[in-house]
Amino acid sequence: MKQDFLQSQKEYILENGFAVINSIFSVNEIEKIAHVIRNIDTSKENFSKSEDLFAIRQFLKEIPEINELIFNENIKTIIREIFGVRYVAVKSIYFDKPEKSNWYVAYHQDLTISVDKKLEMAGFGPWTTKQNQFAVQPPLSILENIYTIRIHLDDTDENNGALKVVPKSHAKGIYRPETIDWTVETEEICNVEKGGIMIMKPLILHGSNRTTNGKKRRVIHIEFSDMELPQELKWSERLN
């Protein structure tokens, strides 16, 4: 990937809050990743399964052998050149929307981070605890600093739950979805090819529709930050 291409993508993301870059993984690389996922023990408590959704929280921690497949040269270059040399993975989830899934997601922002413990701290809250995992809404400066990469293991478009976003909404702080003014905002569907990625800022308003074409959608969602958390608080999934 050329330097000027990466620079233009960086500028586009900072202005619009997202970008799609295809051909980041070869067909062979995607098949290797899918093979590892197919062969894991799905009975662990971080794995949740319903007919609408299969998800693995703390994905990179639960399946460490997948890390070298995910962090190929293209991804490492994107992290270094678009995010910054000090950015590390701080949260990861794998989603599988099956072919017959009715799962849809209303417009929202990603407002929480995963941390190792619960501490009463100014600017941090509300808190949630699920299966001994702690999530908290941190100060805005921490959220504004995060980049998310979504790796697509399948072709994804508006018919099988591609993300829809409100461009530039990431720059408007906490933005309640019920207050979206569609006379000034626009919606964009982020079609991504198999082996491509979507990069987004977590504060961009995003959602997805139900699958209507009978095609599955598998996505690996990884969040990155270069910030240390205050006091004794630590990212629960931090990986260099």
Residue pairs with C-beta under 8 A, 6 or more apart in sequence:
1 74
1 77
1 78
1 81
3 81
6 77
6 78
6 81
6 82
7 81
9 19
9 21
9 82
9 199
10 81
10 82
12 19
13 19
13 82
13 147
13 199
13 200
13 201
15 168
16 167
16 168
17 165
17 167
17 168
17 169
17 170
17 171
17 200
17 201
17 203
17 204
18 165
18 167
18 170
18 190
18 198
18 199
18 200
18 201
18 204
18 206
19 198
19 199
19 200
20 190
20 191
20 192
20 196
20 197
20 198
20 199
21 78
21 196
21 197
21 199
22 192
22 193
22 195
22 196
23 193
23 195
23 196
24 72
24 74
24 75
24 78
24 151
24 195
24 196
24 197
25 33
25 72
25 74
25 151
25 195
25 196
26 195
27 194
27 195
29 69
29 72
29 195
30 153
30 194
30 195
32 69
33 66
33 69
33 70
33 151
33 153
33 220
34 153
34 218
36 63
36 65
36 66
36 69
37 63
37 66
37 94
37 218
40 56
40 62
40 63
42 49
42 54
44 62
45 131
46 56
46 57
46 58
46 62
46 131
46 133
47 54
47 55
47 56
47 57
47 62
48 54
48 55
48 57
49 55
51 98
51 100
51 101
52 97
52 98
52 101
52 102
52 103
53 95
53 96
53 97
53 98
53 101
53 103
54 95
54 96
54 98
55 93
55 94
55 95
55 96
56 62
56 63
56 93
56 94
57 93
57 133
58 92
58 93
58 114
58 133
58 236
58 237
59 66
59 92
59 93
59 94
59 220
59 222
60 66
60 67
60 70
60 89
60 92
60 222
60 237
60 239
61 92
61 237
61 239
67 239
70 151
70 220
70 222
75 149
75 151
75 197
78 149
78 197
78 199
79 87
79 149
79 224
82 147
82 199
83 147
83 224
83 226
84 226
86 226
87 147
87 224
87 225
87 226
88 224
88 225
88 226
88 238
88 239
88 240
89 222
89 223
89 224
89 237
89 238
89 239
90 113
90 114
90 146
90 223
90 224
90 225
90 235
90 237
90 238
90 239
91 113
91 114
91 222
91 223
91 235
91 237
92 220
92 221
92 222
92 223
92 237
93 220
93 221
94 218
94 219
94 220
94 221
95 217
95 218
95 219
95 220
95 221
96 216
96 217
96 218
97 103
97 160
97 161
97 211
97 216
97 217
97 218
98 216
99 211
99 214
99 215
99 216
100 211
100 214
101 161
101 210
101 211
101 216
102 210
102 211
103 161
103 210
103 211
104 161
104 207
104 208
104 209
104 210
105 206
105 207
105 208
106 177
106 207
107 164
107 166
107 177
107 180
107 205
107 206
107 207
108 177
108 205
108 206
108 207
109 169
109 174
109 175
109 202
109 203
109 204
109 205
109 206
110 143
110 148
110 202
110 203
110 223
111 137
111 143
111 174
111 202
111 203
112 128
112 135
112 136
112 137
112 138
113 135
113 136
113 137
113 138
113 142
113 143
113 146
113 223
113 225
113 235
114 133
114 134
114 135
114 235
114 236
114 237
115 134
115 135
115 136
115 229
115 233
115 234
115 235
115 236
116 134
116 233
116 234
116 235
116 236
117 134
117 232
117 233
117 234
118 127
118 129
118 134
118 136
119 231
119 232
119 233
121 230
121 231
121 233
123 138
123 139
124 136
124 137
124 138
124 139
124 233
125 136
125 137
126 136
126 137
127 134
127 135
127 136
128 134
128 135
128 136
129 135
133 236
134 236
138 229
140 173
140 174
142 225
142 227
142 229
143 202
143 203
144 170
144 201
144 203
145 225
145 226
145 227
146 201
146 202
146 223
146 224
146 225
147 199
147 200
147 201
147 223
147 224
147 225
148 199
148 200
148 201
148 202
148 221
148 222
148 223
148 224
149 197
149 198
149 199
149 221
149 222
149 224
150 163
150 192
150 197
150 198
150 199
150 200
150 219
150 220
150 221
150 222
151 197
151 219
151 220
151 222
152 192
152 193
152 194
152 195
152 196
152 197
152 198
152 217
152 218
152 219
153 194
153 218
153 219
153 220
154 160
154 194
154 215
154 216
154 217
154 218
155 192
155 193
155 194
155 215
156 162
156 191
156 192
156 217
156 219
157 189
157 191
158 164
158 189
158 191
158 209
159 211
159 212
159 213
159 215
160 211
160 212
160 213
160 215
160 216
160 217
161 208
161 209
161 210
161 211
161 217
162 189
162 190
162 191
162 192
162 208
162 217
163 189
163 190
163 198
163 200
163 206
163 207
163 208
164 187
164 188
164 189
164 190
164 206
164 207
164 208
164 209
165 187
165 188
165 190
165 200
165 204
165 205
165 206
166 180
166 185
166 186
166 187
166 188
166 204
166 205
166 206
167 186
167 188
167 204
169 175
169 185
169 203
169 204
169 205
170 200
170 201
170 202
170 203
170 204
171 203
172 203
173 203
174 203
175 203
175 205
177 205
177 207
180 205
190 198
192 198
200 206
202 223
211 217
225 235
229 235
